[in-house]
Amino acid sequence: MARAFVFPGQGSQAIGMGKELLAAFPVARETLEEVDDALGQNLTRLMAEGPAEELTLTENAQPALMAVSMAVLRVLEAEGGVDIADACAFVAGHSLGEYSALAAARSFGLADTARLLKTRGQAMQKAVPVGEGGMAALLGAELDQAQEIADAAAEGQICAPANDNAPGQVVLSGSMGAIDRAIKIAGERGIRRSVKLPVSAPFHCAMMAPAAEVMEKALGKVEFVRPLVPVIANVTAAAAENPDDIRALLVEQVTSMVRWRESVLAMRDAGVDTLIELGAGKVLSGLTKRIDRDMTSLNAESPDDIEAVLKIF
């Protein structure tokens, strides 16, 4: 059995996430406290009590999701003796989850990861005034169809695939006018369903260039080391291990498409048959089933989940 650990991205956050984990395991509470201290913010209380609108803010959701993922990993390490260097062949994460993956693989520390994601969230929010950009999920569209729709909708504005999540699930990002046109064109071309997403900015497209500049400076101040296991990068859907390459890929990731479908297939083709999603929700586990039904997909957030995962080690 060859395994990979994968880490969720924005959209998986919910009030109460990680609650059972924090109640059951001191090491999970210590992990959240470490993140709170790094940020000078009581993120733990926000996750427990809300309000939901505040947790959903990009600058809060990103470090919060990473914190839950790292808490799960540390529980697996403490309770089950799991050593990430031996436990998996690869790590990967969806968008902000790539930072969680790199923290899990010890490429940089937890406090640095929390601060980077706070900065990333703030920079992404500030890059485009609210209402000027948007995102839409095309359900039933393949990547080539989505690209054609984006090209037809652009009309001099930005419109591009932002997430290639799974067969029949591609997300477009860009100027609000172009996104509205893309939804109309998708309907005319027989795409099963097009949904405008409730996001505050057009992530993973050229409109995020100001945020990429901010992240280049922020990442330049953080010490990177070689990860204990290779990370499958969002930008290339290929393994990365060189610290300088990883830093450059994280900058590029801000404006580039998340190649999640290809990332899962790359891990499969390298011999991985089991993906274990560490953190809040089951989004990536659901995508895995759509990408390759023969791959085993597990998720770990609650104590019961962790007990089930530990049985395969």
Secondary structure, 3 states (H helix, E strand, C coil): CCEEEEECCCCCCCCCCCHHHHHHCHHHHHHHHHHHHHHCCCHHHHHHHCCHHHHHCHHHHHHHHHHHHHHHHHHHHHHHCCCHHHHCCEEEECCCHHHHHHHHCCCCCHHHHHHHHHHHHHHHHHHCCCCCEEEEEEECCCHHHHHHHHHHHHCCCCEEEEEEEECCEEEEEEEHHHHHHHHHHHHHCCCCEEEECCCCCCCCCHHHHHHHHHHHHHHHCCCCCCCCCCEECCCCCCEECCHHHHHHHHHHHCCCCECHHHHHHHHHHCCCCEEEEECCCCHHHHHHHHHCCCCEEEEECCHHHHHHHHCCC
